[in-house]
Amino acid sequence: MAASQLGLVKFLFFLAAASIFLAQINAEKALSQLKLNSHILQDSIIKEINENPNAGWQAAMNPRFSNFTVGEFKHILGVKPMPHGELRQVPVKTHPKSLKLPEKFDARTAWSQCSTIKRILGQVIVVHAGHLVL
């Protein structure tokens, strides 16, 4: 009898642990979906940048992208969906904050062997009333 009760306790413990694990996965998916549906440009970010005297630039709301969500912006940039866990084996490379970056950098010349580096996805050039509109 005691063995069967122990087995039942183990089974219930396993069931509870599995339920918690699945709840965490669902919460993570919901959080990811929430991030994708949030607006890419936010007044709070603009305010934070503009209140920083060391920012070196002034932020403003771009009316063209003001209503875009993170998901829509990722689509415009050509981001492809990544299968869950695909990047777990990719090492993370970090650099010190003191690293001096070059004054100029052009990916087209730095990685000229890349056949797609010069293509810009979703860019449409329109001439309207003598003005170039991207």
QUIVENKA-V702089 format. One record per backbone hydrogen bond with DSSP energy under -0.5 kcal/mol. CO is the residue of the C=O (numbers start at 1). NH is the residue of the N-H. If there is no record, write none. Layout:
co=CO nh=NH
co=CO nh=NH
//
This chain:
co=1 nh=5
co=2 nh=6
co=3 nh=7
co=4 nh=8
co=5 nh=9
co=6 nh=10
co=7 nh=11
co=8 nh=12
co=9 nh=13
co=10 nh=14
co=11 nh=15
co=12 nh=16
co=13 nh=17
co=14 nh=18
co=15 nh=19
co=16 nh=20
co=17 nh=21
co=18 nh=22
co=19 nh=23
co=20 nh=24
co=21 nh=25
co=22 nh=26
co=23 nh=27
co=24 nh=28
co=25 nh=29
co=26 nh=30
co=27 nh=31
co=28 nh=32
co=29 nh=33
co=30 nh=34
co=31 nh=35
co=32 nh=36
co=33 nh=37
co=34 nh=38
co=35 nh=38
co=36 nh=71
co=38 nh=70
co=40 nh=42
co=42 nh=45
co=42 nh=46
co=43 nh=47
co=44 nh=48
co=45 nh=49
co=46 nh=50
co=47 nh=51
co=49 nh=52
co=51 nh=53
co=52 nh=55
co=61 nh=63
co=62 nh=65
co=62 nh=66
co=65 nh=68
co=68 nh=40
co=69 nh=73
co=70 nh=74
co=71 nh=75
co=72 nh=76
co=73 nh=77
co=74 nh=79
co=75 nh=78
co=83 nh=86
co=85 nh=88
co=87 nh=90
co=91 nh=93
co=92 nh=94
co=96 nh=99
co=99 nh=101
co=106 nh=109
co=106 nh=110
co=107 nh=111
co=109 nh=112
co=111 nh=114
co=113 nh=115
co=114 nh=117
co=116 nh=119
co=119 nh=121
co=120 nh=123
co=122 nh=124
co=124 nh=126
co=126 nh=128
co=126 nh=133
co=128 nh=131
co=131 nh=128
co=131 nh=133
co=133 nh=126
co=134 nh=124
//
